[in-house]
């Protein structure tokens, strides 16, 4: 089996431009018999590398199958730096390197028989897709599902049809919010925390998975606690400048933790006092 630190070669089989600067790559491993990358769990991440340019950590979005049953890895990326812009320039047939999977994902086992509330902001929706799909694939194992997504402007929303499809599933609530909305925006105009106040939660049986900008996650967690959700039931996914993915380079150190090695998913009480502090 391939060592986790060695990149596997993968072919770009599909590229989808989601917005002006956000795109999704669908990847097929050159050696699909190597199971190591296919064991990735919701909340974990891979290092995607462009040969001769560098590599970046990208959260796993989905594991799907090609028409012939070959597994495909999906990652959604925002083009903001040298490597992500190089990834953005790829086209079907090009090859990249993939290392992983890395990090600790969402604690889905402890959410069984509970209601699950998935709250995301901006591109934080990408790593949450795998969580939501896991909940629906194993639907009988979980209670009511709440899906909340917030964007700065209504034009920033991606995967509208996916949210609409999820909303049609039984015992599922989908709420979308835009800080600033176009006139034809049919959902809530305002902050995610205002939407949370409207949720009909059963706090004692609710588990929360949250991913997005840190101020949004902190405000959401505190609002949920106000509504009776136990702080131990809240989990956040953090992002930092992760480079080695093993906790050795120190770039993603967060107090006593390294995001790449000890996260990116953390229990809220464990990081509550460090969120938003400069230099931590």
C-alpha positions as CSV (number, residue, x, y, z in Angstrom):
1,X,0.0,0.0,0.0
2,X,1.2,3.5,-0.8
3,X,2.7,5.4,2.1
4,X,0.5,8.3,3.3
5,X,3.3,10.8,2.6
6,X,3.9,9.7,-1.0
7,X,1.7,11.5,-3.6
8,X,-0.5,9.3,-5.8
9,X,-1.0,10.4,-9.4
10,X,-4.5,11.3,-10.3
11,X,-6.2,12.5,-13.5
12,X,-8.6,15.4,-13.7
13,X,-11.7,13.9,-15.3
14,X,-14.0,16.9,-14.8
15,X,-13.7,20.5,-13.9
16,X,-16.7,22.6,-12.8
17,X,-16.5,26.4,-12.5
18,X,-18.8,27.1,-9.6
19,X,-18.3,30.9,-9.4
20,X,-15.7,33.3,-10.7
21,X,-13.1,32.1,-8.3
22,X,-14.4,28.7,-7.0
23,X,-14.1,25.5,-9.0
24,X,-14.5,21.7,-8.4
25,X,-12.1,19.1,-9.6
26,X,-13.2,15.5,-10.0
27,X,-10.1,13.2,-9.8
28,X,-9.6,9.6,-10.8
29,X,-6.6,7.9,-9.3
30,X,-4.1,6.3,-11.7
31,X,-4.1,3.2,-9.5
32,X,-7.7,2.8,-8.3
33,X,-6.7,-0.5,-6.6
34,X,-4.8,1.5,-4.0
35,X,-7.4,1.9,-1.2
36,X,-5.5,4.3,1.0
37,X,-6.9,7.6,-0.4
38,X,-10.4,6.0,-0.7
39,X,-10.7,5.6,3.1
40,X,-11.0,9.4,3.5
41,X,-13.7,10.3,6.0
42,X,-16.0,13.4,6.1
43,X,-14.0,16.3,7.6
44,X,-10.6,15.0,6.6
45,X,-8.4,16.6,3.9
46,X,-5.9,15.8,1.1
47,X,-2.8,17.6,0.0
48,X,-3.3,18.4,-3.7
49,X,-0.1,19.1,-5.6
50,X,0.7,20.6,-9.0
51,X,3.9,19.2,-10.2
52,X,6.6,21.9,-10.3
53,X,4.5,24.4,-8.4
54,X,3.6,23.1,-4.9
55,X,0.7,21.6,-2.9
56,X,-2.1,22.8,-0.7
57,X,-4.5,21.2,1.8
58,X,-8.0,20.9,0.4
59,X,-10.9,19.4,2.4
60,X,-12.6,16.4,0.9
61,X,-16.0,17.2,-0.7
62,X,-17.3,13.8,-2.0
63,X,-16.4,10.3,-3.1
64,X,-18.4,9.3,-6.1
65,X,-18.2,6.8,-8.9
66,X,-17.5,7.1,-12.6
67,X,-19.9,5.5,-15.1
68,X,-17.9,2.3,-14.9
69,X,-17.8,2.2,-11.2
70,X,-14.3,3.7,-10.8
71,X,-14.2,5.8,-7.6
72,X,-13.7,9.6,-8.1
73,X,-12.5,12.1,-5.5
74,X,-14.1,15.6,-5.5
75,X,-12.5,18.7,-4.1
76,X,-13.9,22.2,-4.3
77,X,-11.3,25.0,-4.3
78,X,-11.1,28.8,-4.2
79,X,-8.3,30.2,-6.4
80,X,-6.6,32.6,-4.0
81,X,-2.9,31.8,-4.2
82,X,-0.1,30.4,-6.4
83,X,-0.9,26.7,-6.1
84,X,-4.7,27.1,-6.2
85,X,-4.5,29.3,-9.3
86,X,-2.4,26.5,-10.9
87,X,-5.0,24.0,-9.9
88,X,-7.6,26.3,-11.4
89,X,-5.8,26.2,-14.7
90,X,-6.0,22.4,-15.0
91,X,-8.2,20.8,-17.6
92,X,-9.5,17.3,-18.1
93,X,-6.7,14.9,-18.8
94,X,-4.1,16.8,-16.7
95,X,-2.6,15.0,-13.8
96,X,-1.9,16.1,-10.2
97,X,-0.4,14.6,-7.0
98,X,-2.6,13.6,-4.1
99,X,-1.4,12.9,-0.6
100,X,-3.6,11.8,2.3
101,X,-6.0,11.5,3.9
102,X,-5.0,13.7,6.8
103,X,-6.5,15.0,10.0
104,X,-9.4,14.0,12.2
105,X,-12.9,14.3,10.7
106,X,-16.4,14.8,12.2
107,X,-17.3,12.4,15.0
108,X,-20.3,10.9,13.2
109,X,-20.5,7.8,15.4
110,X,-21.4,9.8,18.5
111,X,-24.2,11.6,16.6
112,X,-26.1,8.3,15.9
113,X,-29.7,8.5,17.1
114,X,-29.3,12.2,17.6
115,X,-30.5,15.2,15.6
116,X,-27.7,16.7,13.5
117,X,-27.3,20.4,12.7
118,X,-24.8,21.3,10.0
119,X,-24.0,25.0,9.9
120,X,-21.7,26.4,7.2
121,X,-20.6,29.8,5.9
122,X,-19.1,30.7,2.6
123,X,-17.0,27.9,1.1
124,X,-17.3,26.1,4.4
125,X,-20.2,24.3,2.7
126,X,-17.7,22.2,0.7
127,X,-16.3,20.0,3.5
128,X,-19.9,19.7,4.9
129,X,-21.2,18.0,1.7
130,X,-19.6,14.7,2.7
131,X,-21.2,14.9,6.1
132,X,-24.7,15.6,4.8
133,X,-24.4,12.8,2.2
134,X,-23.2,10.4,5.0
135,X,-26.3,11.3,7.0
136,X,-28.6,10.6,4.1
137,X,-26.9,7.3,3.1
138,X,-27.3,6.2,6.7
139,X,-30.6,8.0,7.2
140,X,-32.1,5.6,9.7
141,X,-29.2,6.0,12.1
142,X,-29.9,9.7,12.7
143,X,-32.7,11.9,13.8
144,X,-33.8,15.2,12.3
145,X,-31.3,16.9,10.0
146,X,-30.9,20.7,10.0
147,X,-28.8,22.3,7.2
148,X,-27.9,26.0,7.5
149,X,-25.8,27.8,4.9
150,X,-24.9,31.5,5.0
151,X,-23.2,33.6,2.3
152,X,-22.2,37.2,2.2
153,X,-24.2,38.0,-1.0
154,X,-27.0,35.9,-2.5
155,X,-24.9,35.7,-5.7
156,X,-22.2,33.8,-3.8
157,X,-24.5,30.7,-3.2
158,X,-23.3,27.6,-5.0
159,X,-25.1,24.2,-5.3
160,X,-28.6,25.8,-5.1
161,X,-30.2,22.7,-6.7
162,X,-28.4,20.5,-4.2
163,X,-29.9,22.4,-1.3
164,X,-33.3,22.3,-2.9
165,X,-33.0,18.5,-3.3
166,X,-32.0,18.1,0.3
167,X,-34.9,20.2,1.5
168,X,-37.3,17.7,-0.2
169,X,-36.0,14.8,1.9
170,X,-38.1,13.7,4.9
171,X,-37.4,15.1,8.4
172,X,-34.9,17.5,6.9
173,X,-34.8,21.3,7.3
174,X,-32.7,23.5,5.0
175,X,-32.3,27.2,5.7
176,X,-30.2,29.6,3.6
177,X,-29.2,33.1,4.5
178,X,-27.5,36.0,2.7
179,X,-26.1,39.0,4.5
180,X,-26.9,41.0,1.4
181,X,-29.5,39.7,-1.0
182,X,-30.7,40.4,-4.5
183,X,-34.4,41.2,-4.9
184,X,-35.2,37.7,-6.2
185,X,-33.6,35.9,-3.2
186,X,-36.3,33.6,-1.8
187,X,-34.6,32.8,1.5
188,X,-33.6,34.7,4.6
189,X,-31.8,38.0,4.4
190,X,-29.5,38.4,7.4
191,X,-26.9,36.6,9.4
192,X,-26.8,32.9,10.1
193,X,-27.1,33.5,13.8
194,X,-30.5,35.0,13.2
195,X,-31.6,31.9,11.4
196,X,-30.4,29.7,14.2
197,X,-32.7,31.5,16.6
198,X,-35.6,30.3,14.3
199,X,-34.7,26.6,14.5
200,X,-37.0,24.3,16.4
201,X,-34.2,22.4,18.1
202,X,-34.4,19.7,20.8
203,X,-31.1,20.9,22.4
204,X,-30.5,17.8,24.6
205,X,-30.4,15.6,21.5
206,X,-28.7,17.9,19.0
207,X,-25.2,17.5,17.7
208,X,-23.7,20.4,15.7
209,X,-21.1,20.4,13.0
210,X,-19.9,23.9,11.9
211,X,-17.5,25.1,9.2
212,X,-16.9,28.6,7.9
213,X,-15.2,31.9,9.0
214,X,-14.2,31.7,12.6
215,X,-16.3,34.8,13.7
216,X,-19.4,33.1,12.2
217,X,-18.6,29.8,13.9
218,X,-18.0,31.3,17.3
219,X,-21.2,33.4,17.1
220,X,-23.1,30.3,16.0
221,X,-21.8,28.2,18.8
222,X,-22.6,30.8,21.4
223,X,-26.1,31.3,20.0
224,X,-26.7,27.5,20.1
225,X,-25.4,27.4,23.7
226,X,-27.9,30.2,24.6
227,X,-30.6,28.0,23.1
228,X,-29.6,25.1,25.4
229,X,-27.3,23.0,23.2
230,X,-24.5,21.5,25.3
231,X,-21.1,23.0,24.3
232,X,-19.6,19.5,24.2
233,X,-22.1,18.7,21.4
234,X,-20.6,21.4,19.1
235,X,-17.7,20.7,16.7
236,X,-15.9,23.2,14.5
237,X,-13.6,22.7,11.5
238,X,-10.7,25.2,11.4
239,X,-8.4,26.3,8.6
240,X,-4.9,27.5,8.9
241,X,-1.7,27.6,6.8
242,X,-1.2,23.9,6.7
243,X,1.9,22.8,4.7
244,X,3.3,19.5,5.9
245,X,0.0,17.9,7.1
246,X,1.9,16.1,9.9
247,X,2.4,18.8,12.5
248,X,6.2,19.0,11.9
249,X,6.6,22.3,10.1
250,X,4.7,24.3,12.6
251,X,2.9,26.6,10.2
252,X,-0.6,25.7,11.4
253,X,0.2,25.7,15.2
254,X,-2.8,26.8,17.2
255,X,-1.7,27.0,20.8
256,X,-0.8,23.5,21.9
257,X,-2.4,22.0,18.8
258,X,-1.6,21.7,15.2
259,X,-4.6,22.1,12.9
260,X,-3.3,19.5,10.4
261,X,-2.5,16.8,12.9
262,X,-4.9,17.4,15.8
263,X,-7.8,18.9,13.7
264,X,-9.1,20.3,11.5
265,X,-12.2,19.3,13.4
266,X,-12.2,20.2,17.1
267,X,-14.7,20.1,20.0
268,X,-15.8,23.7,20.7
269,X,-14.8,23.7,24.5
270,X,-11.3,22.6,23.5
271,X,-10.6,25.7,21.3
272,X,-13.2,28.2,22.7
273,X,-10.7,30.4,24.5
274,X,-8.3,30.6,21.5
275,X,-10.7,31.5,18.7
276,X,-10.1,35.0,17.4
277,X,-6.9,35.6,19.4
278,X,-4.1,37.0,17.3
279,X,-0.7,35.2,17.5
280,X,-2.2,31.9,18.8
